[in-house]
Each structure stands twice: as structure tokens, then as C-alpha cells.
């Protein structure tokens, strides 16, 4: 191994030469390193190797919905809200803007001589786990419960973050947490997720595969075991499926501390060296944590060969070369990015647009949109003036966070008396005595109650400080104190609008009945208050659609720790939901025309084109999310009730109509058998093109009737 000064100098000159092929530069650098130096580069906090001119680099960076945990940044709506937009192009634009700010912040940090945590370019985003159970506190970080929607929007996030330069990555994206991971949070270090082979292939893997095939640079393993193997050391997950089947050639990173869990909690190994060796041998290349410091001992104890370690090192270094970290700044397209773009007006405008498109109108008896010149408006509730209800988790900080009360006050015309009262606590008992909120409501033309959740009640282990289970919710209903407050408020309010904040489904059947309008606004970001006001007062029409099913009660859910999909999500649940997946109302009256499917059957290598017309019968433009579902033959074992196979968000001008077309290949009709293999299944398939996954329930809630048809697959 070359360790002399002369050979080291030669290696430095070689790997720093941007004219050489990257593979040759990597080999030159790997060949110049000692074993301890190699190991140091496989830790998330990689120290400098001064004798080779390798600078320090910290791999741990977050960009869930904006550059996170690194000071000033534009805060976009939490990911579940981006999921509610159902807008691929918008999510791509948001991700591209995040990467603009990431580059600017990174190069500003370098100019100041800083290379610390949250100042790099390798972002552990997006989270494409399936939000299979609404009790999971981290579901807010996902795009929702559906594999297709998650894969489509996750891909848009990846391509926006990584850019399209032929040589360099703008930033590095990461698909996490691979592969079967969605709570409970308190058990994540010990749990063994054991789905059926059908559920494994049909629900938990598709989004990861789609992101890998779209070119995601990194994949993060989960804390838990899946089907008996620790995810960050699973031969089946990391070797057989990820690399051999899907052809992934990027690097794999462990979740933070997950390799320690091998011996400390899962008990699949007996020591740090054994855990580190197992992870690297099975394809985990980078350790968030310190367990990989044991790799020197692992090699010395013949638990791992240096050649196996080198394979991981090459993959990790390849990402750094793709980011231009070893090249002259003049060669890297974004090295001159100015920090003046961070949280600039254009980026805030995009955040406001994303928040507006994320808002889901769940009920409207005609009260919305409001006039801006009402005589008096009461805004009440514990999340109306709550800045954390704008943020969710994994956030950056904007110095200008517009709360919901601020947005409403700004929108109302002078002369409209806007009054704010907290009304009730977020959770816990209400104070005894007089509550002036009720008398104020009786004196106001309109009462807007802003209730729901904030990140103290749901989130990751260690973050949701008010969660009794370490991050998850025990029940999915509105907190008891809030429902009691709303019930009393209804007795006094002439007109009552409910605005729900939160990152997951909230079962509010009583509130739905008692309120004149109900909106879900998620954690809407730095411009959230203005976006909510835009929708309430009609400056923008609501166009969000639910990325999750909202059950009527916690009792409709299977056990939280059961990873079977039976009884879960719109695809397999039998209980009627409160709000179905894909549901959302608008202000315009929209109608779907007949569905044209053609008469020829679909062969195993064929395709079918579907067409329908969407008519806007109103005087205002509509932004309609047209969803395409197939209903497989009920004779197929454990068949999903329906499956989303495509969607388009289309603008429909006032008093006009547009034609919407979907072209479905035969693969869209494939089903997954008990072995987890996707197979061609002949038969008659129902087709639903419309505004929701559950046409009957959606119609009962005020949505237009869908276009339906049938396809024969041969």
C-alpha cells in the first residue's frame, strides 16, 4: 500500500485531476489510503486526510421540505402537504428550489471555512415509506399511503434535488427508510417487520424501485429488521434486490445509530466489529454513527476483507466526485450561487403556491369562499397563532413565519373586526371558569376554529415531546379537549369553519357534522397563513386531494404493529372512511363525461387509451386532479379494492371543458401473487376516472360522479 510522501503526492495530483476518468481518480485515491484512513471516510462525519489533501466532510444533511437544521431557509409545506398537491411538476420545482438554496448555503459555509453537520450536499431526502397507519408520527414526512403516488412524487423530488447536469449532481438525494418501516416509533430499534411476500412486493417496495430506476444517488436502511434480517445489513434487501435486481450503483447509508442496534437491540451480532462487518459485507457503505470505527478491528480479526471495505469506499467516493467536491469551483455549475436567494420573495411565493395547492376542502355548505368585508371574524384555536404548526419536523427556519391568524388578519379588509382568542389548549384539561371565546363567537359574523395537531403531538422518537408513545398517536381522533371546545363553540357561533392542522389523518366525524366548512391545511410552511387566507377568502380555489384515507375512528384500524395490509388504506380497508383517499372539494362545479375505453381487449404486451371530458360549469377556473383507478377481478386472491395507476392535475377554465387522456400499458393491470411476483391476470377490470378512490363515499360528500368503464384483459 503506497504510504510514502512521494507516492501520496502522486496520488493527490492524480485524483485531483478533473481531466481523468472518475473511476481512475477513485482508484488513485483508494490506493493511497491506509486502512484507518479508509475507515474514517465511511463515517458520516468524515475527517480530513491532510496528507492527501482530502477535506473533512459531514454527510448528514436534511432537506425534507426545505434545507433543514441549518439556519435560514425557505420552509415549504411538510411533505404530506406536498403529497396533497398531487402535482409532479410543482414538487419537482420545490425540490429544485431547495437544491438552489442548498448550494448557496454550502458554498457560503465553505467560504467561511465551515464543513460541519447540515452544511453539505448529501441530503437524506425523500422519505418514501408508505403511510400505512395514521398513528405513525413520522407519516408527515411521507407522500401518503399509496405506492404509486409516493413513487411519482418521490421521483419528482429526486430529480429536482439532483438536477440534470450531465456531469455533476446538484445535490445527492436519498430514498429512505429501506424498506419496511412505518412505526411504532418506540419499537423501531427492536422490531421485526414481517409482511407477506405479496404485501412486501406490492406495497412496500415499489416506490423504492421507482426512485432507484430514476437515478437516486443514495438509499438509507431502516432501523428495524425486515423478514428477520436487520435492514442495514440485509443481504436480501441490499444485495439481492437493491443491487442485483434493480441495478442500484449508488451508496447505501445506515440510519443514525442503526448499526449499533445490530448487537445492542436486535442481538443478531455480539460486538461492534461483528456489526460493522455484517453491514459492509452486505452493502451498507456509510455509517451514520460511529460503529464503523470498528472496521479496522473487523479486518484484523478476519471478519471482513479489505477488498470488501474498498468496494464500499469506492461507492462513497463516487458520490463526492459527482458532487464536484474534488474539482476546482470554476468547473462546478453552482459554486457561484449567491446566498441572496435564500428565503427570497420568489421562493416564498413558490412556498405559498405549494401550500395553497395542498389545502384540502373536506366540507362546504356554501359558506366558502368568505367575503373580505365581513363585519366581524373570530379566529380561535391553539394552532391559529402557533408557528410550530407551520413547520412540522425536519425544518429550516425562516425569519418570517406567517401564522394562520396573521394571514387572515392581513387578508381581511380594514373595517372588518378580526378578534383572536386561543380558545382551548392543544391537549390536556381546559382551565376552569369563564371562557370569553364563546361570547366573542356569538358576537361575530363568522368563527374560524383552527384546531388539530402540532409537532409536539406527532413526530419522530425524541421530537414529539407531548406524545405518550415517543412520537406516535394512540388514537387518531381530535384531542378530547379540542372536541369538547368545538362542541361548545358550535352552540354560540352563527357560522363555524374548522381549519385542521397536522401531518396525518384526524378522525373528526362529529366536527364534520357540526361545522359549516372543514379544511385540512397540514403543516403549510413559512407562507402557510397567507395560503390558508387565500383559500378561505377565494383568492385561490382549493385543489388539494387527500394523500391518505381518514378513518371514522381508531377502532377501524388493525393493530399498529401488524405490517399486513389487510384492513389498511383505500386499497384493502373494508370500513367506510370519513374521507376517502384522493378526496377533496373545490369552489367550481365540475362534471365528468363518459369514459371512452375502446372495444379491443388488452393483451399481455398491449396498452389501452382512456379518455374523458372534464367540464367546468362555473364562472371561476378550476384546478382538478383527475385520478385513474383500476379494480381488479374480485376472484384474485387478496385483490385490492382499487389501485391508483395514474393521475393528472389539469386546469379547466370557467364554462369550458378539457379532454383528459390516460394510456395504460398492460403492466398497469398486473397483479402480485402470494410469492411476491407480478403476474399477468386475465379478466374484467373495472376502470374509475374521477375525483376520488371511493366514488360512492366521495359523491356523498359532494364530489362529482366519476367516469367509469370496464376493460377486458386477455
N, C-alpha and C positions, 0 to 999 in steps of 0.2 A: 504494500500500500504506500503510495507516494506521500511522504511527510516532510521531505527536505524543503528548505526555503526555495531552492531553485525550481523544484517540481511544483510547489504550491504557487509560486509566481506564474509559472507557465499555465497552470490550470486556471488561475484568476484571469489571465489575459484571454484564455480560450472561452470560458463560459460567459465572459462579458462582451464577447464579440457578436453584435446583432446580425452580422452578415452570415454567420454559421447556422446550419440547421439546428432547430431546438433540441432534437434528440442528441446531437453531438455535444451541444453545450451542457445538457443534463449529465451525460456520461463523464464529461470532463470534470464537472463539479463533484459528482458522486465519487469518482476515483480519487479525488484529492482529499476527501474527508476521512478522519479517523472514526472508529466505531462510536465513541462518545459524541462526536460532532454530528454524526448521522442521527443518533437517537435524539439529540437536542432539537433537531429540525422536525421531529414527529410529534412535538408537543405544541399545544395551541399557542402558548407563549414562547415562541422560538427565539432563543438568544442570538446575538450577533456572533459570527465566527470571524473575528477581526483579521486573523492571519490570511483569510481567503477573501476578505472584503465583502462578506455576506452580512447585510444589515439585520438587526433584530426585526421580528415581525410578529404581531399578535393576530391570530386567525379568528378570534371571537369578535364578531360584529353582528348587529341586528338591524333588520330593515323590514319588519313585519308590515307596517303601514306608514313608512317614513323612516329616515335614518334614526335609529333608536339609541338611547342612553349615551348620547354624545353631545348633549347641549342643544343648541338651536337647530331647528329643522321644521319643515312643513309637516304638520300632522294630518295625514289623510284619514278617512274613516277606517275604523278597525276592519280587519279582513272579512268578518262575517257581513259587514255592511257592503264591502266591495262585492261580495258574493251576491248580495241582494240586488245589485245593479244589473246582473245578468248581461254585462256588456264587455265583451272581449276587448274591443278597441280601447275603451275607457280604462280598463285595468292595465293594459299594455302602456298606455300613456302615463298613468300614475306611476308605474314601475320605472319607466324611462326617466321621469322627473325625479324620482327617488335616487336613481343612479347618477343623475346630474349633480344633485346635492352631495351624494356620497363622494364623488370625485373631487368636488370643490373642497369638502371638509378634509379629505385625505391629504390633498396636496397642501392645504393650509397648515395642517399638522406637521407635515414633513418640513415645510419652510421654517417652522418653529422648533425643529429638532425633536418632535414628539412622534413616537411609534407605539403608543400604548393600546390598551384594550378599547374597542369601539372606534378606532381611528384607521382601520384598514379597509380593504376592498373585498374581503371574502364574507359574504352575508349569509347567515343561516336562515334563509327565507326562500321559498314559502313552506308553510305547514300544510301538507295535503293529506293529513289524516282525515278519515271520514267521521263526521259529527254524528255518530250512531245513537248517542243518548244525550238528551238535553241537560242532564245533570252535570256533564263534564265541564269543569271550569275553563279549560283551555279551548273549548269548541269555538270561542270567539275568534281564535287565531286562524280558523279554517274557512273554506269557502262553502261549507254546509254539509249536508248529509248525502249528496248524490255523487257517485263516482264520475259520471260524465261531466257534470257542471264543474266539479273540482278539477278534473283534468284539463278542461278547456281554459278556465280562468287561471289555474296554476301555470299552464303553458304560457299564457299571456304575461304573467308576472315574470317568468323566467326570461323570456325573450326581451322584455322591457329592461330588466336589470342587466342582462349580459350584452345587449347591443348587437349590432350586425356588422361590426368591423371584420374584414376578412382575416386579420392577423391577431388582434388583441381583444380580450374580454374587457368590456367597460367595468363591470364588477362580476364577481362569481356568485351565482345563485346556488341554493342547496335545497333539495327535496327532503323534507323531514316529516315525521319520525318513522323511519322504515322498520317494520312495515305495519304491524297490527297494534295500534296504540291509540287509546282514547279513554283513559281513565279506568278505574278510580285513581285520583292523584295520590292518595295516601298509600296505595299498594304498588305504585309504579316501579319501585326498586326490587320487588319480590314476585310480582305477578307473572303467571304463565298464561298468555292468551292462546286459547285452543279453539279456533273456529273450525268448522267443517272445511274440507277441501273445496267444496263449492263456494262457500262464503269467502274463503281466502282468495280464490281466483276471481270471483265475480264482484266482490265489494272492496276488499282491502288493497289489492294490488294494482288495479287499472290506472289510477291516477299517477302512481309512481312510474309505471311503464311509459305512460304518455310523456311525462316530463323527461325521462331518460332518453326516449327517442327524439325529443325536441332539443336535446343537447345540454341538459342541465349539467353543470360542472361538478357538482358535489352532491352526495347523499349522506344524510345523518342517520345513524342507527338509533333505535329506541332504547329506553332503559329496561323494559321488560323482556321476558322470554316470549317467543312465539313458537308454538308447537314443540316446546321442550328445549329449544336452543336459545341462548342469550342472543338478542338481536345484533349486538355489536361484535359477536364472534360466531355468527351462524353461517355454516358452510352452505346450507340450503339458500338462505337469503342473499348472502353477499357473493358467493361463488357460482352456485348452480343457476340461480335466477338472474341476479343483477348483472353479472359479467358474462356468463356463458350464454344465457338465453336472450337477454336484452342487449348485450354488446356494450355495456357501460364501460367507458375508459377514463372517467374522471377519478376523483379521490373520494374515499369514504371517511367521515369523521364520526367519532363517538359523541353521544350526548354527554353532558358535562358530569363527570364522575361515574359514568355508566360502566367503565371497565373495572373500577373498584368494586362495583356491585357483583361482579362475577364471583369473587371469593368472600366478600363481606355479607352479601344478602342472598344471592341465588345459590351459593355454595356449589358451583359447578367446577371450581378450581380451589386450590388450597393456599395460594400465595399470590403476591403481586407479580413475580416473574412468570408464573403459570398463566395468569390472566392476560398479561401483556402479550405473551407468546401466542395464546389462543386467538386473540383479537387480530394480530398481524398475520398469522398464518391463514386465517380465513378472510382476509381482505379489508380489515379496518386499518386505514393508513395513518390517521391523525387522531391524537388523543386530546380531547378537551378534558383536562385534568393533569395528573402527574403520574399515573400508573405506568406510563411508558418509560419513565426513568428506570424501571426495572428491566428494560430490554438489554442493557449491557450484560446484566447477570443472566438473563434468559439465553443469550448467545453463548456465554461462557459455560452455562450448565447444559448446553446442547438441547435446550427446549425449542430453539429456533435457529435457523442458519442465517448468516449474514446476508446471503443471497436473497432470502425471503424478505429480510428487512429492507434491502436495497430496492426491491420491487415497490414497496410502499413509498420509499423515499423518492423514487423517480416520479410517481404519480403526484405526490405533493409538490415537488419542484416544478412539474409541468404546469400546474395552475399558476404558480408565481411567474413563470416565464410568459404565460398567456396574458397575465395582467400587466406585463411590462415592468415588473419590479426590478429587473436586472438590466434594463435598457436605458439609454440616455433619454431624459424627459422630452427632448425635441422630437423623438420618434413616436411617442405615445400620444394619441389624438387628444386626450382630455387633460393633459398635465397642466395646461394653462387655465383651467376652469377657475373662474372668479368666485370668491365666497359671497359676492353681492347677490348671487341668485338664490341664496338660502333664505327660505321663507319670504320670497319676493311676492309681489302682488299677482303676477301671472300664476305662480304655483299655488297661492292661496285661492285664486279663482278656480283652479282645477280641483282643489280640495272641496270647495263649495259645490261645484258641479257634481263631483262624485257623491258627496253627502246627499245632495238633492235627489240624485237618481237612486240612492239606496233606501230612501224613505218609503215604507210600505203602508198604504192606506188600507186598513182592515175593515173599517165600517164608516159609512157616511150617510146619514139620513137626510142630507141636503144642507146641513149647516155649513159645510165647507164648499168652496173657499170663503173665508171671512172677509168682510169689508175692512178697510184700514181706518174707517172713520166711526167705528162703534163709540158710543158714549163712554163705556167703561169695560175694562177687561181685568179679571183677576187671574194671575198666574200663581199657582201654588204647587207644592210638592218638593220632596227632598232632593230631586235631581235637576230642578229647574235652574238653580244657580250653582250647580256642582261642576267644577272643572274636571274632576276625575271621570265624570260621566261623559265627557267628550273624548277621553283618551283610551280607554280600555287598558290593555297591557302591552309591553314591548314598544313603548312610545318614545319619541323625541319630545323636545319642549319648544313650543312656540311662545314668544313673549306676548303674543296677542291671541288669547283663547276666548272665543266669543261664546258665552253660555247661552242657553235657550232663553232665559229671561232677558238677556241683553239683546238677542236677535229680535225678539217680539217687540220690545220697547223701541228699538230702532226703526222697525217697520211701521208701527202704528203712527198715525198722523197726530200732529200736535192738536190738543183738544180732546183726544181720547185719554181717559184716565186709566193708566195701567198701574195696578197695585200688585205687589208681590208679598206672599206670606209662605213660610216654609211648610206650614200645614201639619206635618207629622214627621216622625223620624224615618230613616231608611229602614230600620229594623229595630226590634225591641219595643218596650212598652211606651205608650203615649203618656205625657205628663198629665196629672190630674188638674181639674179646674177648668176655667173658661178658655175656649179656643176661638179667637177672633176671626179665624178664617171663615167660619160658617156664616157669620153675619155679613162679612165683606162679600161673600159669594152671593148672598141674597140681594145685595145692593148692586151687583154687577150684571151687565147685559150678557156677558159670556165668561165662563170659567174654564180655564185650561189647566188641567191637573197633570203635572209631569212626574210620573212615578216609575217604578221598576227597579233596576239594579244599577250598581256601580262596581268597579273592580275590587272593592273590599269584600264583596259577597261572592264573587266568582273569579277564578283565575288559576294560575299555576301554584303548585306547592310552594309555600313561603311568601306568596304575594297577596293572596286573598285573606287579609288578616281577620276578617269577620266571619269567614267560612268555618263552620264547626267540623268540617272534614278535611281541612288542609287545602281547599281550593274549589271543591265541588259543591253543588247544592244537594241538600237532602230531598227537597221537594221542588217542583217546578212552578208552583203557584206563586202569585204575587205575595210578598211578605204579609203576614196576618195584619200587622198594624196598618199597612197601607190600604188593604182591602176594607178594613173597618172604617178608616178615614174616608175613603171614596164613597162608601155606602152612606155615611152621614152627610157627606158633601152633596150627594145627589138630592137629598131632601131639601136643600137650600138653593141649589143652582138652577137658574132658569134654563140655561143651555150649557151642557157639560161636554168638554172634549178631553179625551185621555191621550196623552203622549207617553209612550213607553220607551225607556232607555234600557240598554242591556245588550249582552252579547250572545243570548241564547233564547230558546223558546220560553215564553211566560204564559202559563195557563190562566186565562182571565175570563172564563165563561160568564161569571156574574157581571164583571165590568163591561163585557160586550153588550149585555142586555140593557144595562142601566145608562150607558153613555150614548151621546148623540153621534160621536165620531171617535174612532180609535186609530192611532198611528203607531207604528214601530219605527223608531229612529236610530236604534243601535247605539254605538259609541261613535258619534259622527265627525270627530276631528276638530281642527282648530277653527274652522268656519261653521261648525255644526249649528250654532244658534241662528245664524243667518239662513242656513239651508232650511231649517225647520220653519222659520218665519216665511221664507219664500213659498213653501208648500201651504202653510196654514192660510196665508193671505192671497194665494193664487198667482203670485209672480212666476211660479213654476208649478207644473202639474206633477202629482206623484206618479212615479213609474217603476218603483221598486217592486220586486216579487220575492216571496219568501224562499230562502235557500234551505229552509228546514221545515219540517212538519211541526205544528203546535198541537200537542195532545190536549184533551179537555181536562185531564187530571193526571197526577203522578201515578195513580193506580192503574193507568192504561199501559204503563211501561213494564217490560220484562226486568228481571234483576240486573242491576247496573254492571256487575262483574261478569255477566254472561255475554260472550262475544258472538253467540249465534245471532243471525239477522232475523230470525223468526220473531214476528211481532214488532219489528223496528222499521222506522222510516216509511215513506209513502209506498215503497216497493213491496213491503211484506206485512205491514200492520193491518189488522182486521178492524180495530176500533175506529169509529168515525172521529176524525180530528176536529178540533176547534177551527183551525185554519190549515188548509192543505198546503203541501209543498207546491211552490210555483204561484201561489195565490197573491193577488194584490189588485186593488181597485184604482181607477183614475177619475178625472173630472169629466172626461169626454164619454159620450155614449158610443161604444164600439160594437160592431157586429161582424161575425164570421160567416162567409158564404159557404156554399157546398165544397166538399173536398173532391178534387179530381185525382184519381189514382191510376188511371189506365186499366185496361182489362187483362193484359197479359200477366201470367204468374211470374214470380221471381225465382229464377234458377239459382243454384248454389254459387255461381260465378257472375250473376247478373246484378241488376240495380233497378230501382223504381223511383220515379219522379212524382212528387206530391205537390199539388197547388191548391191554394185557397185565396180568396179575396178578403181583405180586412177593410171594412168600411167605417168611416168616422161620420156619425150622424149629428155631430155637434158643431158649434161655431168656434171652437178652440182646437188647436192642433193636439194630437195625441202621440205619445211615445209608448208603443205597445210591444210587449215581449211575447212573441209567438213561439209556443213550445210544441214540440213534436214528440209524442209518446207512442210506443208500441205495446200492445197487450198480447203476450204470448199465449199459445194454446193452454188451456187450464189442465189438459192431460199431462203436461210436462211436470215431472216431479219437482215439488217446491218452487213452482214458477212464480216469479214476481208478478204482482197485480198489474203493474205497468212499469215501463222503463223509459226514461228520457234518452232520446237518441240524437236530438239536435234542437237548436233554438236560434231565433233571430230577433234582435231588438230593432224595430222599424219605426220611422216617423210617418205618421198619417196626417196629412194636412186637413184642416177643417173642411167638412162637407165634401170629402173625396174618399177614394179607396185605393189601396195598393195591392198588388199581387205578391204573395209570399210563396216561395218555392223551396222545397227540400228534395235533395237527391240522396236516397238511402241505398248504399251498397248492400248486397246480401249479408255481409258480415254484421250489419246492424241488427239482423234478426237472429244471429247465432245465440245459442243458449249454453249454459255451463252445466256439465253433468256432475255426478257425485264424485268423480275423480278429480274435478277441477279443470277439466278440459273443455274448451269451447268447441261446440259441435253444431253442425247444420241440422236443424229440426224442421222437416216439412210440416205444413199445416196451415190453418187460417189464423192470421194475426189481426187483431183489431188495431186501428190507427186513430189516434186522437190528436188533432192540431187545434190548440186553443190556449186559454189563459191560465191553465192550472192542471195539476196532476189528477185531481178528483173532480170531474165535471159536475157531478150532481151536487156535491158539497159547495163547490165554488159558485154554482148558479144560485143555491140557496142563500149565499152571502152577497149576491148582487153582481157576480161576474157574468159576462156574456156567454151564451152557449157556444161550445166548440164545434169545429167541423170534424166529422167522424167518417170512417170508412173501414174497409176490410181488405187485406192483402193475402193472396194465396201464395205460399212459398212451397216450391216443389224441389 
